[in-house]
Amino acid sequence: MPHNLLVLSVDGMCLTDLPFLRTLPAFRRLLEAGSFASARSVLSALTYPNHVSLITGRTISGHGVYGNTKLEPGRAPTDWFWYAEDLGCPTLFDLAKAQGLRTASFFWPGTAGADIDVLVPVIWDPEDWSDPRPVFEPVSSAEAFPALFDKHRDALNWGPGPDYDRFAIELAAEVLAERSAEVVFSHVLAVDKARHRSGVGSQETREALVSVDAGLQVLLEALEQAGTLESTNIVLTSDHGHTDVVQAVAPNVLLAEAGLIRVNADGAVTSWDAWVHPAGLTGQVHLRPGAGEKLRAQVLGVLAEWVLDPAV
């Protein structure tokens, strides 16, 4: 019998979680029956570049998703890499469909508007939290919206910093139980959110791992209900780790002091020659379009000063 594929990404889950995961029933069941491997995230060690790498097999130079958000100096909020059209290469979903397999994806970054049979992507409108339906309708598949979306709508906690984990699990579980796709991807965010709020090893993080374990159990039960558990390859993965930090820097303030970013009296950016795009514990230095070697050398000189005097 052909083997199906279920991929669950637990955002922000770390290798150091393994001892605790072995105490949780669903995780323990899979860890004892399968194998695991550690891997480095791609740079940038952020959610969107790594999730796109997971479905393309390429680093950011190959797929073009260099961060969670796009380079839009001075704009707030900035646009995220929501859309499949932003990807510069084919995905695993494209390859699966070319082989005649049905695909499903729920809240996987970088899939809005993708050619996926049953699709509800991750997306939101940061300026309007009144009704999720107009946000999801244009970028979800016809098989998922409105029928499947509305059926499980109550599981979507819609608001700033949306909580969609239970919604994503319920959607994936229905597809698995109904055997309506052979390739199913889902993404949950509770662990990442807990670590951002309370730290790497906090009690809140442990509670988030317990909640993910409960969701994983729902998916396993759906596979058992469908009779496809033994014929499904299950992949539990993550995108990046975390570390506790006690200090933050604002490099674009330093670039402004060097005259490379201009702002008006209200602090709004009016023009720029160089911009540091935040990328986790790193930053990407972008030069304005058309910049030449003279500007590049000037920016490198400023960066060299930072290296020599980190306290600057």
Number of C-alpha atoms within 10 A of each C-alpha: 6 7 13 19 16 23 16 22 20 21 21 25 24 19 15 11 14 14 10 13 19 15 12 15 15 20 21 17 14 17 15 10 7 11 8 13 6 8 11 10 19 18 17 23 21 21 22 22 28 28 25 27 20 19 18 20 15 17 19 18 10 13 19 17 24 24 24 23 18 14 18 12 19 16 10 7 11 14 14 17 24 23 17 20 13 14 19 14 14 13 20 15 24 17 12 15 15 10 9 9 15 18 23 26 32 27 23 25 25 26 30 26 19 21 16 23 21 25 31 30 26 22 21 19 16 12 8 11 13 10 11 17 13 11 14 23 16 12 21 26 22 16 15 23 19 15 11 18 21 12 13 15 18 11 18 17 15 16 16 12 10 14 17 21 22 20 20 25 24 22 27 27 23 18 24 28 19 13 17 15 20 19 25 24 21 23 25 25 20 24 24 25 18 21 23 14 12 13 17 24 15 13 13 18 24 18 14 19 23 21 16 24 18 18 20 20 18 18 25 20 16 22 23 14 14 15 14 18 18 12 13 16 14 17 16 15 21 23 25 24 18 17 11 11 9 4 5 7 8 9 18 18 14 16 20 17 11 13 13 21 20 16 14 9 6 6 9 12 15 11 14 18 19 23 24 18 20 18 17 15 13 12 14 14 15 17 17 14 8 8 12 10 9 9 16 15 11 14 21 13 12 14 16 12 12 14 11 9 9 8 6 9
